Amino acid sequence: MAIKDVIAVVLGGGRGTRLYPLTKARAKPAVPIAGKYRLIDISISNCINSGITRIFVLTQFLTASLHRHVYHTYRFDVFSGGFVELLPAEQTLTSESWYQGTADAVRRQLHRIVPHNPKDVLILAGDHLYRMDYSEFVAYHRESRADVTIAVLPVAAQDAPRFGILKTNGEGRIIAFEEKPKDPVVLEGMISRRGSEKPFLASMGIYVFRLDVLTRLLEEVPGDDFGHHIIPAAIQTTRVYAFPFEGYWEDIGTIRAFYEANLALTRPDPPFDFYDPRFPIYTRSRFLPASRIDGCRLERTVVADGCRLYDADLEECVIGLRSMIRPGSRLRQVVMMGADFYEDEEQRAENRRLGRPNVGIGHNVSIERAILDKNVRIGDGVIIRSHQGEPDREEELYVLRDGIVVIPEDTVIPEGTVI
């Protein structure tokens, strides 16, 4: 059942510098994940599955691929009243600057949200991996008679300094907030669940606001960020409650987080299940053929649609749309995003004339612990070895982050190259 009196606002993210080079030419929510999806699909699918079908997506940096994906994927029929509308940053008569933060982005778009007259506004991030029924979140918010409700994740003491930590009283009302506390004395004062292995409550950056409260806070509090400015002010002046979430949640904010979240999907019991028929994750319909796998050995490997794999050996890999892997190649712990196109014989002949590898992975290639962005061309005999434990650096053909080799989009790796 559709929840007609809730508007969802998905924040499209900032520059995404920690995900570079995957964000070199795209916004964070447009980064491909799990072979065939984009990060933005997670939050929008959660909304649709929760009955929330009026959704705004606020965008700013490198928006072309994100806009294209959302436009081609999320279209509702004229009778449902649902929509997914993109709201890019724009110059106006009163402001010529970019969004200055999450709260500033929503503040500038209030004039588009308020006319829909929602009772509550759901604020979401577009770069998290999790599954949540927001209807339960909204119901808890209303049953608590809260002005603001924050989704919280129980975390252990060693993880608390990575998050904004909230302290609740016995009724679940939030009475204190500390951003990434590291002082042991401060941490001791922020315990909400004594005796638990996860005694702290971390903000997930997911909020429900009553519309009137959201409007007042954005007008009265001058800060530009929800976590740093709006939420601390709200705790002092309004009823702010915590909604506990016990499931899997990952902020895909770094190369390591992205890489590990993808490889986790290859486990026999992955922490996030894309196969749940009751709560599907939606994405663009591409009408690709089934993947063809000939003479390969695959172990703990996820293969998306439209791939062609020949006489290859793959272990613990995620293989994206239209991927081509040629005979004799061996991949270990590789996230391959695939390609946006197939090459025909005329294009392959042109590649031969230019001495350029075909799109995908050539013959007798060995790759370990790497991310291959879209449309890369890996020549025959290329070796990409593990660089675990080595410092971060950026070279002409690759970027090294947390020991993971990242081959940027459209890169050509000549045959015989060793990385």
N, C-alpha and C positions, 0 to 999 in steps of 0.2 A: 504494500500500500504506500502511495506517495505521501510524503510529509510536506504538505502545501505551505506551512508557515515557517519553514526554515530555508535560508539561503546559505549555500556553501561558497566560500571564497578560498581558492587555491592560490598560494603564493608561488610565483614562478622562479624565485631564487635570484641571487645576485650574480656576481661575476664567476663564481664557481672555481676560484683559483686553486683550491686544494684538489680538484678533480682534473686539473690540467695534465696532459693535453687533450683529454676527452672533451673538454669544454673550450677548446681552441676555436671551434667554429659553430658551437651549439650551446643552448642554455642547458643547465643541469637537468631539468625535468625531461629534456629531449634525449638524454643519454640512453642508448639501448641497454636492455637488461634481459637476461634469461633467454637469449637467442632471438626473440621475436617481439618483445614488448618495449615500451619506453617507460621511464620512471613515472611520468605523469599519469600513465594508465592505472597505477595503483590507487592513488587518492580518488580519481574520478570513478573508478570501478567500485571502490568502497562506498562512495556516495550513491551510485545507482543501485547497488545491492541493498543499501539501507533505506531506499525509498526517497532519497533526496535528489531531485532531478532539476533543480534550479541552481546552476553552478556558474560562478565567474572565475576566470583564470587570469591573474594579474601578471603581466610579463614586462620584461625590460631589456635584458641583454641577449644578443644573438638569437633573435626570436624566430627567424624564418622557418627552420625545420620544426620547431615546436608548434607554431601556428599552422603549418601545413598538416602536421599529424593530427592535431585536435580538430581542424576543419574537416578532414576526410574521415575521421573516426566517429565523432559524437554528434549525431543528428537525430533529433526526436521528431515524432510525427506531430502534425499541427494540432491534434486533439488532446495531446498529453499535457501541454503547458510547460513541458520541460525544455531546458536549453543548456548548452555550454557556451558561454560567451567570453571571448578574449578581450581583455582590457589592457592594452599596452600603455606604458608611460607616454605622456604627451605634453607638449608645451601648451599653456593656456594663457589667458590674459593676466592671470594672477601669479603664475609660476612658470619659469622656463627651465627648471632644474629636473634632474632625474629623481626617481624615488630615492629617498634618503635612508630607508629602512622598511621593515615589515609594517610597522604601524603607520608610517608616512604613506605607504602605498595604499592601505585601506582608507586612510583619512582622505586622500585625494579622490577616491572613487565612491565615497559615501553618497554623493549625489546621484549615483547610478543604482546603489543598493537600496536606499531608503524608499524610493517610489514603489518598490515591490511589496512594501509593508510586511516584512517577515517579523514574527515574534522573536526569533532567535537567529543569530548569525554564527555559522560554523567556520572557524578559521583553520586552514590546513596548510601543510607544506607539500610541495610537489616533488620532493626528492627523498621520501622515506619508503621503506619496504615493510609492510605489515598488512594485516587484515583486521578490520574493526567494523562492527555493526554500529554505525553512528546513531541509529534510532535508540539503542540502549543508552548511549552517551547522552543524548538529548533528554530521554525520559528521566535519567538520574538527575540531570541538571534541573529539571522542572519539579521533580519530587522533593528535591532538597531546597526548593525555593531560592536557588542561587541566582546571583546577578551574573557571575562568571564561573565557569567550570573548566578545569584544566585536566587533560588526560595525563596520568602519571604512571611511571614504570618503576617498580621496586628495584633497587640496585644495591650491590654490595659496597662495603667501605672503600675498596680499592678502585671502584669505578666512579664513586661520587664526585671526585674533582673534575670529571669530564662534563658534568651536567649542571644545569640550574637545579638546585635542591630546594624542595618545599617541605615545610613542617606543618602537620595537621594536628588538630585537637581530637578528642574522642569521638566527635560527631562527623569528622571528615572535612571540617572547615579549615582552610589554610590560614595559618597565623604568622608565618614567617617565610622569607625567601632569601637564598644566598646563591649568587651566580658563581659556579665552579669553585666551591670552597676547598681550600687546601690546608688551612690551619686546623690541627687536631682539636683544639678547644672549640672552634666554631662548628666543626663537624659533630662533635659530641652534643652540642645544643640543637642540632637539626635532625636528630633521630626521631622518626615517627613510629617505628615498629620495633620496639625493644624485644630482644630475644629471638629475632628473626635473622636468617642468614643474609637477608637483604633489608637492612633496617632503614634505608633512606628512600625517599620518593623523588624521582627525577622527572622534571617537566619534559613532555614529549613534543612540545611546541604545537599542540593541538588544543584549541579553545572553543568553548561555546559562550557567546555573550548575548544577553538580552539586548535587543536593538537600541533601546533608549539608553542603556548603560554604556554600550559601545560608543554611541554618538557623543554622550557627555564626556567620557574619558578622553576621546580623541580631540575634543574641543578644549578641554581644561588642562590636560597633561601635555607639555610641550615636546616630550621626547619622541624619537622616530622609530623606536624598536619595541615590540611587545615584551620580549623577555627582560630587557634592561630597564624599561621605563613604564610602560602601561601596566604590566602585571604587578610590580611592586607598589605602584600607586593605588591600584584596585584593591590590593590586600588591606591597605590602610583605611579605605573609605567605603568598601562594598562587601557583600557576602560572596566570598570566593571559595569554591569547594574543589576537592580532588576526586577525580574518577579513576579508580585503580584499574590498570590494564596488565594482565598476566601473560599475554601471548608474545610471539616473536615480533620484534621491532628493530629495525636497523636504519640509522641515518646514513644514507649513501653520500657522505660528504668528502671522502678521501679516496685515493686510488686503492689503498689497502682495503678499505671497507667495501668498495665496489667489487674488487677482485674476489675477496673472501665470500661475499654474499652470493656471487655467481657460482663459485666452485662448491659452495654448500648445497646448491641445487642438485649436484651430481650424487649426493649421498643416497643410500637406500632409504633413509628416513629424513628427507630434507626438512629444515626448520620452517621453511615457508613452502606451502603446498599450492602449486598452480593447478592441481588436478581436482580441486574441490568443486563438485558440480553444483552445490548449493550457493556458492559464493564465487562465481567465475571472475577472472580478470579479463577485461575486454581490451581489444586493440584493433588496429586497422585491418580490414579485410583485404588481403592482397591477391587472392585467387591463384596461389602458387601451386605447382604440382607437388606430389609427395617426393620426399627425398629418396635418392637412389644410392644404395650402399653396396659396393661390389668388392668382395675379397678382402674385407677389412676386419681388423680386430678392434672392437670397441669395449672398453671397460669403464663403467661409471661415467658415461658420456651422454649429454643432452644434445640432440640434433634437431634444428628447426626445419621449417618447410623449404622446399625448393633446392636442397643441397645435392651435390654429386661428389661422392667419396670413393676413391678407387685404390685398392691394395695399400691401405694406410693403417697405421697402428696408433690408436688414440686411447689415452687413459686420463680420466678426471678432467674432461674438457666440456666447454659449452660452445656449440657450433651454431652460428647465426644464419639468418636467411640467405639463400643463394650462395652459400659457401662452396668453393671448389678446392678439393684436396686431391693431389695427383699421386701416382704410385710411388711407393718407397718412402713416403714421408712418415715421420714419427713425432707425435705431439704429446706432451705431458703437462698437465695443469695449465691449459691454455684457454683463454676466453677469446673467441674469434667472432667478431660482430657480423661478418659476412659482407654482402655487396648490395648495392641499389639496382643492379642491372646484370643481365647476362651478355656475354660477348658472342657475336656470330662469327662465322668463318672469315668474313671480310675483315672484321676487326682484329681477329687473331693473326691474319696475314699481315696486316699493318703493324701489329706488335712485332712480328718476326722481322719485318723490314727495318724497324726502328731499333731492334735489339732490346725490346722492352718485354719483361715477363707478362704473361696473361694475368688477369685479375684472379686473386686467390693464391693458393700455395702450390709451388712447382714440384718437380720430382726430387726424391731423396733429400728432403728438407728435414732438419731436426730442430724442434722448438721446445723449450722448457721454461715454465713460469713466465708467461707473457700475456699481454693483452694486445690483440690485433684489431685496430679500429677498422671502420668500413672502407671497402674498395682498395685495400692494400694489395700490392703485387710482390710476392715473395719468389725470387728466382730459384732455379734448380740448385741444389747443393748448399743452400743457405743453412747456417748453424746459428741459432740463438740459444745461448746457454743460460743457466741459472746465474743470477747475480746477487743471490741472497747474501746479506750482510755488507754489501758495498754501499758507499754514500750516494745520495741523490745527485744526478747530473743530467744535463741535456746535451745530446749530440746531434749531428746533422740528420741522422736517420731514425733516432729513437730517443726516448726520455726514460730515465731510470728513477723510479719512485719506490721506496721501501723494498728495494731488491727486486722489484717487478719491472720487466722491460715492457714499455708501452710503445707500439708502433703507431704513429698518428695516422689519421684518415688520409687516404690517397697516396701514401708513401710508396715509393718503388725501391725495393731492396734488390740490387743486382745479384746475378747468380754467383755462387761461391763466396758470398760475403759471410764473415764470421763476426758475431756480436757477442 
